Amino acid sequence: MEKKGFHVTSEIGKLQSVLLHRPGSELNNLIPRYLENLLFDEIPWLRKAQEEHNGFAKSIKDTGTKVFYIEDLMVELIQDLEVKRQLIEEHLKFSLQSDKEVSKAVFEFLYNLPPEELNSKLLAGIHKKEVQKLKKHRTLSDLTVSSYPFYLDPMPSMYFTRDHGAMIANKLLVSSMFNFARRRETIFLRFLQKHHKLFENTKLWFEEEIPRGIEGGDILVINSSTLVIGLSERTTEEAIEYITQKFIIETEQIRQIVVIQIPAKRAFMHLDTVFTMIDYDKFLMYPGVKDDIHVYLLEKGTKERIVATNDHKLDELLGRYLGVKKAQLIFSGGHEPITATREQWGDSTNTLAIKPGVVICYNRNEATNKVLRNSGVEVVEIEGSELVRGRGGPRCMSMPLLRLSL
């Protein structure tokens, strides 16, 4: 199956292959003082988070879906010493450029680690004390351990693999992360696509890096010709317009892009935190944003230009491209605003469709899960009390590589 290349042309087609990352020691390097910088509100308990993630992966595997772990693929990859060297150098580009001695010491420290330990260390971060013994001279960084302990930052958000990119048709779009704290996360995906045999038949949409601000959590593949993209806290107009030129004008593989602008707030960091597709014509939506969104349509105009229009009704516009009069918008939390708000914070709307009308959800969002079942949607519940502390749900934690076409 994988030899033919990966392919995704919908949000709900039967899930066949998915990319995950099981949370690791990077969560243990979260420190209260630096939570905001690392985009966390709380500190998850690692052991419990791993147990919950195991349960999440099992719920996917139980459907017959193949699960690939980034960490396992990377360990295979960096058996090659040249790839190992390139990987370390790529990570060090984001830090330590001003001090060559420190950079050399960190490189030496990392290069001498076995593959599994190296991959874990890149994710967990490099503590200054681990490298000091390799340096010949004392530098400023040796004196500032108490103010900031890392040479290379930990990457606690790594388990939200959806944000790293998106399979769109038969090509991979690698995200351009908005926040500096997450920029290194996509290095792993780029290396896998370039070097791992699993991706040997998977091309990139963009070899170059996209303008800052396009993340997988804002990209929904509605069908083979239609994308929905969130204009959010972390996806920008510039990046949307950049990729639209490629999709609609240059390749014509996508005919239209529906842009949904949501409030640029931490609580709604990506479109999929308030809006996901769950069935052929059904979408789950957080009601707290329904009066604050703006809907735009991007299409091909004359002279190889994109035409943008606004003032569209979301249900009618989606229905047009799904072949129905109106898409059905199901609101999370029932008819209770307080419940809906509380459950949205617990990622009630961040569902992962494993096939049409069947979605994986956190069991904590009882009201929303009841609404889904009453709407004819099958809900597979998972534990997530620790995972949710990172502000993401089942969709955030998974990057589909292959779905059956509808």
N, C-alpha and C positions, 0 to 999 in steps of 0.2 A: 504493500500500500504506500509506504512512505517513499519508495523509489520513484514513484511517478510525480513526486512533488506535492507540496501542500497547496490547499485551495480552500478559500472561504468566500461564499457569495450570499450568505445570509447570517442573521443573528440567531436563528432558531433551527437550522438544519441539524440533523442528527450528528452529535459531536463524535468525532472519530479519533482525533489526536489533540493533545493540549500540553502547553508548557507551564510548569509550575516551579516555584522555589520554596522549599521547606525552610521556615525561619530557623536561623542559627545563632551563633554567638554574637552576631551584630546587635541583637536585642539586649544582650547583657552589657553592652557598652553605651547604652542610653543613660545619660546622666541628667538629673532634674535641671541643672543649670543650663543645659544645651538643648533641651527638648524643643523649644521654638525653632532654633536654627536647623534642627534635623526634622522638622515638620511633624512632630508628635505632640499630643496633648497629655498622654499618660505613658507609663512604662509597662508593657505586657510582661507577664510571667512566662519565661521561655519554655519551661517544661510543659506547662499546660497548653501554651500556644502550639507547640509541636504536636501534642496529642490531638488537639482540635484539627490541625492541618492534616494529620494522618487520616482523621475521620472524613475530612473534606475530600481528600484524594481517593479514599475508598469509595465514597459515594459516586465519584466519577468513574472509577474502574469497574464498579458493579454494573454499569451500563454497557460495558464492553469497550469503553474508550481507552485508548493508549495514553498513558501519562509519561511525559518526559520531564526530568528534573534538570534545571539549568546547571546545578552544581555537579551532577553526574556527567553531563556532557562536557563540561569544562575540564573536569579531571581527565577525561579521555583525551581531550584536545591538547592539554599542556604537557603530555608525555613528550611531545615534540619540543625540543629545547629552543628552537628558533621562535616558535609560537609563544612559548613561555616568556622569552625575552621581550618580544613585542608587546605582550599583554601587560607586563610590569611597566614597561616604558609608557604605554598609553595611559595607565592609571597615574603615573607620576607626573604626567603633563598637567594634571589638575592641582598639583601641589608641589612645594619644595623647589620651585624654579629659581628662587633667589639665592639659594645656598647649595653650591655644587657638592660640598663635602657631605652635607646631610643627604642629598639626593643619592650620591654614590653609596653611602652607608645603607640607606634604605633599600636600594636596588640589590646590593650584596646580600643583605638579610633575607629578602624575599626570594631571590634566585636560588639560594641554597636550601629552600624549603622543598619537601616533596610535594607533588601536585595537589593532593587533597588538602594538605595543610596550607599551601599557598592560596588556593581558592578561598578557603575559609578565612584566612588572614586578610585578603583583599576586601572581603565583605565586612569583617569585624572591625577593621581599622588597625592602624599601626601605632602602638603606644610608644612614646618617646623613650621610655626606659628600656624597651626591647632593643633599641638600636644604639644607645649611647656607648656601649662597650666597643662598638665597631668604629667609633670616631677617634681621630688622633688628637683633636683639639676640642676644647669646650666652646660652645657657641651660645648665642642668645637663647636658642630653643631649650638648651639644657637648664637654663635658669627660670624658665617659664612653665615648667611642668604643672605647677599648681594652678596656673591660670587657664591653660588648655593642654590636656595631656596627650593629644594625638598629632602625629605627623600626617597621617592619612585618615580621614574621617570614616567612621562606621557608616554602613548603609542599611539602616533598619527598615526602610520602605521597600527593600528588594523583593519581599514576598508578594508585592502587588505587581505581578508580571504583566497584567493587562496594559499598564501604563507605558511599558517599554516599546510597544509597537503594535502593529495590526497586520494580519494577513488580509489583503484585499484582492479578490480574485486569486491569481496564481503568483502574486508578488508580495514581498514583505516591505512594509513601511516602518522604518525605525524612527522612533519619536525623537523630538528635540525638546528635552525637558526644560520646563520654565524655571524651576528653582535650581540654584547651583548645587544644593545639597543632594540632588538626585541625578546630576549630569553623568556621573560615572556608571550608573546602573545600566545604561544602554551599551556600554563597551562590551559586555558579555554577549549580548544578542548580535552585535556586529561581528564579533569574532566567531561565533557559532555559524552565522550565515556564510562567512568567508572561508572558514577552514573545516567545519565538521561535515562529514559525509552525509549526515541526516538532511542537510540543507543543500546538497549538491545540485539539486534541480530547482532551487528556489532563488529567484533573482530579486534584487532590490528595486523598489520604485524610484529611489533616489540614492545614487552613489554618494553625492555630496550631502552635507548636513543641512537640514531644513532650517529656515529662520526660526529663532527662538520662540517656542510656545506652540507645540502640537503634541498631544499625549493621547495614548490609546484609549484612555478612559472617556475621551470626548468623541470617539469614532464608533459609529454604529453602521454596520453593513446591512442595509435593509433588503436589498436584492442585488442581482448582478449588475444593475445599471444605476443604483441609487445609494448614496451615502447620506447619513445624518451626522452632522458634526456640531459639537457644542462649542459655543463661544463663551468661555468661562474664565475662571480665575487663572487657569493655566494654559489655555489655548487662545492664541491671538488672531486678530484680523489678518495681519501680514502673513502668518504661516498658513492660514486657511486659503488665502488668495494665491499663495505660492503653489500649494499642492493642487488647487483647483485647475490651474493652467495646465499642469501635467495630465491630470485625470480626464478633463473634459476637452481640452483643445488639442494637446499633443498626441495623446493615445486614443482618445474617444472611447475608452473602455467604460467610463462612467458618463452618463448623460445628464444627470442633475445631482446637485448637493443641496440638501435642506439644512440650513444653519439655524440652530436654536440657541439664542442668547439667553443665558441664565444669570441671576445675580452673582457678581464676582465676590463670593464669600467663602471663608474657610469651610463652612458647613456644606457648601455645594461645590467643592473644588473641581469636579468633573460632571459632565452631563449624566453619566451613569450612576451618580449618587442620588439623582432625582428622577431618572427616566430610563427604562429598559424595555426591550421587546420581549414578549413572553409567548406569543402565539402568532398564527398567520396574520391576524388583523388586530391583535391586542397588545397594548402597551401599559406598563405599570408606571404611575406618575405620582410624585409627592404633591399633594394639593396646595401646599404652602407656596409653590412657585407658579401656579397656573395663571395668576393674574399679573405676574412680573416677567414673563418671558416675551421675547420678540422673535418672530419667525421670518426667515429670509429664504429666498430660492435663488440658487446660482445655476445658470444654464448657458449654453452656447448661443452667442448672438452672431451678428455679421462681422466680417473682416477679422475672423479669428479672435474675437474678444468675448469675455464673459459678461453676461448681463445679470445684474442683481435686482431683485424685486422684493418688496416687503408687504406688510398688511395681510398676510395669509393666515387662515385658520388652520391650526396644526392638525386637527383630526381630518379635515377635508384634504389637506395637502398630502398627508401620509396615505390616505385612502386612494387618492388619484394614482399613486405609484404602486399600490398594493392591489389594485383592481376591485376596490369596494367603494361605496359611496362615502363612508367615513370610517376611519380607524376607531376602535373602541379604546378609550382612555379609562383605565381602572385606577382609582385613587387609593393610595396606601392609607392605612390607619382607620378605614371606615369613614364615618362621618364625625369623628372626634378630632378637632384640631390639635388638642394637647397630645393625644395619643399618636397622631400622625407625625407631629414634630419630634416627639421623643423617639419613636421608632425609626424615623429618617436618620436621626443621629446614630442609631444602631444599624444603619445601612439596610433598611427594610426594602428599599427600591433597587438595591444593587443585586439583582438576580442573575444567575447564570442559567440560560436555557440549554438543556442537554438534548432536547428534541422539541418539536412543536407542542406547546401546551404543557411541558414538564420543566420545572425550574428548581434549582437548588437555592435555598434560603436559610438564613439563620433562624433557629427555633425560638429565639428570644422575642421575635417580632410577631407575637401571637395574633394581634388584631389584623395586621396586613396579610398574614398567611391565611387567616379565615376568609378575608375578602377575596383572595386569589382562588381559594377552593370553591367559594360560592359563585365565582365567575367561570367555573369549569376548568380551572388550571390545576394540574397535579403538582403538589409541593413536596419536595424532598428536603427534609429539615436536617440541619447539621448544628453542632455545638460551635459557639464562636465568641464566648465571653471575653477571651483574651485576644483573639485575632482582631476583633472589632476595635480594640483600643488604638490600633494603627489607622483607624478611619477608612476602612474598606471592607467590602463583602465578597461573596463568591465570584461575582464578575471581575472585580478588581484583582482577585487572587489568581486569575486564570487567563492565559493567552491561547485561544483556539488556533490550531495550526491547520486542521482539516475538519470540514463539515460536509456531510452529504448534501448535494444540491437538491432543492425542493422541486 
